[in-house]
């Protein structure tokens, strides 16, 4: 009946089935075909391979729905600049920030970038990630943006994980377009987006809508171009100030609005009505020393799905640990452990438009899961998170117990 049968385990399904204390999980091909109590299994020889897990916990594979994983160089000196009192905006205007990584990434060839990115992705896989979103945005010209997206596409061929790619050509205004913003927005709309759509290099388009980046009107133009080419949209929204980003994202039925430290009450309502996921990035908030929290309680009351993600990047979130992410989300944003786990699984899948495919354990979904030697899922942390097995699309990543 199944290729793989997991028994003698406990599972937190992250869906309406909740926790199953004495569970069995059947996998046929790439799909889950049974998730339920072991006592309900039919009698007989059921699977080619049976694995008794000794009471281990089986969780959905983690989904990291916001990363900037393709980059070269580092921005360690910016920590000292922030310690000396310089703001994020001051650093960016002095030639640091995003543009420092753009210079290093433009200078790196595709092979170097692939090696660096694969190493980061492997570190995430070792902590249970099976799906990841990777943005461009450190090229800021046609050739280098396409180079980044092609590198991102290589990752899933080397590391067993699903890779979702996002064009973030509107991440910052490159210096060669200083004083000519309209020309760069046209480049994104008329050259980058058509090329990405033609070559199927990304599923979505993102914009950094902020006073130091792109205006709401520019964002509207870019989103219209994305829609015209059949690409979904996401938004870096309301991180440093209230630019109306949450409501703008909702108007365009964006998959998600991300950051949201300055999201307004109207933005919360708009996102709830549109079904736009709130992606919170607690480590970036923590690393930057921010003090203006996202309106988490308002998001809860409005029933806006809350996802969390690493925002892995060299400047404002230099980390790639989902276990550390969960810990920081609970400590800094006051999320419950259950909220954090939902944010790393089913809600993160919603933020990528993949909730029907992954993010929870249910018959019919992709067989993406991680097996943990832990007393309880809420106890997952860098110190208490021993991964003993991982399966992606029905294929074990290493030996199962």
C-alpha positions in Angstrom: 0.0 0.0 0.0 2.9 2.4 0.8 6.5 2.9 0.0 7.3 4.1 3.5 5.3 3.6 6.7 6.3 5.5 9.9 4.9 4.1 13.1 5.4 4.4 16.9 5.6 8.2 16.6 3.8 11.3 17.7 2.8 14.1 15.2 1.7 17.7 15.3 0.0 17.9 12.0 -0.4 21.8 11.9 -4.0 21.3 10.7 -7.4 20.5 12.1 -6.2 17.0 13.2 -3.9 18.6 15.7 -1.6 16.3 17.8 -1.8 12.5 17.3 -0.1 10.7 20.2 0.3 7.3 18.7 0.5 8.0 15.0 1.3 6.3 11.7 2.2 8.1 8.5 2.0 6.4 5.1 3.9 7.7 2.1 3.3 6.6 -1.5 5.6 8.2 -4.1 5.8 11.9 -3.3 2.6 12.0 -1.4 1.3 11.5 2.1 -1.5 8.9 1.8 -2.2 8.3 5.5 -1.8 10.4 8.6 -3.7 9.2 11.6 -3.8 6.9 14.6 -1.7 3.7 14.4 -4.7 1.7 15.8 -6.7 2.6 12.6 -4.2 1.0 10.2 -5.5 -2.0 8.3 -4.0 -5.4 9.1 -1.4 -7.0 6.9 1.8 -6.2 5.1 1.3 -2.5 4.3 4.6 -1.0 3.1 7.9 -1.8 1.4 9.7 0.0 4.2 8.5 0.3 7.8 10.3 2.5 10.3 9.4 2.4 14.0 10.4 5.8 15.5 10.5 5.0 19.2 8.1 7.9 20.2 9.9 10.5 18.1 7.9 13.6 16.9 7.1 14.0 13.2 6.4 17.6 12.1 5.9 19.2 8.7 9.1 20.3 7.1 9.8 24.0 7.9 9.0 26.6 5.3 11.3 29.7 5.2 9.1 32.1 3.3 11.5 35.2 3.2 15.2 34.9 2.5 17.9 36.7 0.5 20.1 33.6 0.4 22.0 34.4 -2.8 24.8 36.9 -2.0 28.5 37.4 -1.7 30.5 39.3 0.9 29.6 40.3 4.4 28.6 43.5 6.2 30.1 42.9 9.6 31.4 46.5 9.8 27.8 47.7 9.9 27.4 46.3 13.4 30.1 48.6 14.6 28.5 51.5 12.7 25.2 50.8 14.4 27.0 50.6 17.8 28.4 54.1 17.1 24.8 55.4 16.7 24.3 55.3 12.9 20.8 54.3 11.8 19.8 51.9 9.0 19.1 54.9 6.8 22.5 56.6 7.6 24.4 53.4 6.7 22.5 53.1 3.4 23.1 56.7 2.4 26.8 56.3 3.2 27.1 53.6 0.6 26.7 50.6 3.0 23.6 48.5 3.4 22.1 46.9 0.4 24.5 48.6 -2.1 27.5 47.1 -0.3 26.2 43.6 -1.0 25.3 44.6 -4.5 28.9 45.4 -5.3 30.1 42.1 -3.9 27.4 40.1 -5.6 27.9 41.7 -8.9 31.6 40.9 -8.7 31.0 37.2 -7.9 30.5 34.6 -10.7 27.6 32.2 -10.7 29.8 29.3 -9.5 30.9 31.1 -6.4 27.4 32.3 -5.6 26.1 28.7 -6.1 28.7 27.3 -3.6 27.9 30.0 -1.0 24.1 29.6 -1.4 24.1 25.8 -1.3 26.1 25.9 1.9 23.5 28.2 3.5 20.6 26.0 2.2 22.3 22.9 3.6 22.5 24.5 7.0 18.8 25.2 6.9 18.0 21.6 5.7 19.9 20.3 8.8 17.3 22.1 10.9 14.3 20.7 9.1 13.6 23.1 6.3 12.1 21.5 3.2 10.8 24.6 1.4 12.5 28.0 1.0 11.9 31.2 -0.8 14.9 32.9 -2.3 14.8 36.5 -3.5 17.1 38.3 -6.0 17.8 42.0 -5.3 21.6 42.2 -5.0 22.1 42.5 -8.7 19.9 45.6 -9.6 20.6 45.2 -13.3 19.2 42.8 -15.8 22.1 40.4 -16.1 22.9 40.2 -12.4 19.3 39.8 -11.3 18.9 36.9 -13.8 22.2 35.5 -12.5 20.9 35.4 -9.0 17.6 33.8 -9.9 19.4 31.1 -11.9 21.7 30.4 -9.0 18.6 30.1 -6.7 17.2 27.6 -9.2 20.4 25.4 -8.8 19.9 25.1 -5.1 16.9 22.7 -5.3 18.9 20.5 -7.7 21.7 20.0 -5.1 19.9 20.2 -1.7 16.6 18.2 -1.3 14.2 21.1 -0.8 11.6 23.1 -2.8 12.9 26.5 -3.9 10.5 29.3 -4.6 12.1 32.3 -6.4 11.1 35.9 -6.2 12.3 38.8 -8.3 13.3 41.7 -6.0 14.7 44.0 -8.7 13.1 46.9 -6.8 15.3 46.5 -3.7 17.2 49.7 -3.9 18.0 52.3 -6.6 21.4 51.5 -8.0 24.0 54.3 -8.2 24.0 54.4 -12.0 20.4 55.5 -11.9 20.8 58.2 -9.3 18.7 61.1 -10.4 16.7 59.0 -12.8 14.3 56.9 -10.8 11.7 56.6 -13.5 14.3 55.0 -15.9 15.1 52.3 -13.3 11.4 51.6 -12.6 10.9 51.2 -16.4 13.9 48.8 -16.5 12.2 46.6 -13.8 8.8 46.7 -15.5 9.9 46.5 -19.1 13.0 44.4 -19.1 13.4 42.5 -15.8 9.9 41.3 -15.3 9.3 40.2 -19.0 12.7 38.3 -19.0 12.0 36.5 -15.7 8.5 35.5 -16.9 9.7 34.4 -20.3 12.4 32.2 -18.7 10.2 31.1 -15.8 12.9 32.2 -13.3 10.5 33.3 -10.6 7.0 32.8 -9.3 6.6 36.2 -7.7 7.8 39.9 -7.7 8.7 41.8 -4.5 9.3 45.5 -3.9 11.0 47.3 -1.0 8.4 50.0 -0.4 10.1 52.5 1.9 11.3 56.1 2.1 14.9 55.0 1.3 13.7 52.6 -1.5 10.6 52.8 -3.7 7.4 54.8 -3.3 3.9 53.5 -3.3 3.3 54.8 -6.8 6.4 53.1 -8.1 5.3 49.9 -6.3 1.9 50.1 -8.0 3.6 50.3 -11.4 5.8 47.3 -10.7 2.9 45.3 -9.4 0.9 46.0 -12.5 3.7 44.8 -14.7 4.0 41.6 -12.6 0.3 40.9 -12.9 0.4 41.5 -16.7 3.1 38.8 -16.9 1.3 36.3 -14.7 3.5 36.7 -11.6 2.3 36.9 -8.1 3.4 39.8 -5.8 4.8 40.2 -2.3 5.9 43.4 -0.5 8.5 44.6 2.0 6.0 46.8 3.8 6.0 49.3 6.6 9.3 48.3 8.1 10.8 51.7 8.9 7.7 53.9 8.6 4.0 53.7 7.7 3.9 53.9 3.9 0.5 52.3 3.7 2.3 49.2 2.5 0.0 46.6 4.1 -3.1 48.1 2.5 -1.3 48.5 -0.9 -0.3 44.8 -0.8 -3.9 43.8 0.1 -5.3 45.9 -2.8 -3.1 43.8 -5.2 -4.0 40.5 -3.5 -0.4 40.0 -2.5 0.6 36.7 -1.1 2.2 38.4 1.8 3.3 41.7 3.3 6.6 41.4 5.2 8.2 43.2 8.2 5.2 45.3 9.2 6.6 47.1 12.2 4.7 50.2 11.3 1.6 48.6 9.9 -1.5 50.8 10.5 -4.9 49.7 11.8 -6.3 50.2 8.3 -3.6 48.0 6.9 -4.5 45.2 9.3 -8.1 45.4 8.2 -7.2 45.4 4.5 -4.9 42.4 4.9 -7.6 40.5 6.7 -10.1 41.1 4.0 -7.7 40.2 1.2 -6.3 37.1 2.9 -2.7 38.6 2.7 -0.3 36.8 5.1 1.6 38.8 7.6 5.3 37.7 7.5 7.1 38.8 10.6 10.9 38.9 10.6 11.9 38.8 14.3 15.6 38.4 13.9 16.0 41.4 11.6 14.0 43.4 14.2 16.3 42.1 17.0 19.5 42.6 15.0 18.7 46.2 14.1 17.8 47.0 17.7 14.3 48.1 16.7 11.8 49.2 19.4 8.6 49.6 17.4 6.9 46.2 17.5 4.6 45.0 14.7 0.9 45.2 15.7 0.8 41.5 16.6 -2.3 41.6 18.8 -4.3 43.5 16.1 -3.2 40.9 13.6 -4.4 38.1 16.0 -7.8 39.8 16.5 -8.3 40.3 12.8 -7.3 36.6 12.1 -4.6 37.6 9.7 -2.3 34.5 9.3 1.0 35.2 10.9 4.1 33.6 9.3 7.7 34.0 10.5 10.9 33.8 8.4 14.6 34.1 8.9 15.1 37.1 6.4 18.6 35.5 6.0 20.8 38.3 4.5 24.3 39.6 5.2 23.3 42.9 6.8 20.2 43.0 8.9 19.6 39.3 9.6 22.8 37.2 9.2 21.3 33.9 10.3 19.9 30.8 8.8 18.6 28.8 11.7 14.8 28.1 12.0 15.3 26.9 15.5 16.9 30.2 16.5 14.1 32.0 14.6 11.5 30.2 16.7 13.3 31.2 19.9 13.6 34.9 18.9 10.0 35.1 17.7 8.8 33.9 21.2 11.3 36.1 23.1 11.1 39.3 21.2 7.6 39.3 19.6 5.8 37.4 22.4 4.5 34.7 20.1 3.5 31.4 21.8 5.5 28.4 20.8 2.5 27.1 18.9 2.1 30.3 17.0 5.8 30.2 16.1 5.5 26.7 14.8 2.4 27.6 12.8 4.3 30.5 11.4 7.1 28.3 10.3 4.9 25.7 8.7 1.3 26.1 7.4 1.2 30.0 7.6 4.6 30.2 5.9 3.3 27.9 3.2 0.3 30.2 2.8 2.7 33.1 2.3 4.1 31.3 -0.8 0.8 30.2 -2.1 1.7 26.6 -1.2 -0.8 25.7 1.6 -2.5 23.1 -0.5 0.9 21.4 -1.1 3.0 21.6 2.0 3.2 23.1 5.5 1.0 20.5 7.3 0.7 16.8 7.4 -2.5 15.5 5.7 -3.3 12.8 3.1 -2.8 14.2 -0.4 -0.1 16.7 0.5 3.6 16.5 -0.5 5.5 14.1 1.8 7.7 16.9 3.3 8.5 16.2 7.0 11.1 16.2 9.7 11.6 13.7 12.5 12.7 15.1 15.9 14.0 13.6 19.1 12.3 16.0 21.4 10.0 15.8 24.4 7.5 18.2 22.8 7.4 20.4 19.7 7.1 23.5 21.8 10.5 22.7 23.3 12.3 23.0 19.9 15.3 25.3 20.3 19.0 25.4 19.1 19.9 23.5 22.3 17.0 21.1 22.3 16.3 20.2 18.6 17.9 17.0 17.5 16.8 16.2 14.0 16.9 12.4 13.4 15.4 12.2 9.9 14.1 14.3 7.1 11.9 13.4 4.1 11.3 15.6 1.1 8.7 14.6 -1.5 8.7 11.1 -0.2 12.5 10.7 -0.4 14.5 10.3 2.8 17.4 12.7 3.1 19.8 10.2 4.7 19.0 7.1 6.6 15.8 6.9 8.5 15.8 5.2 12.0 
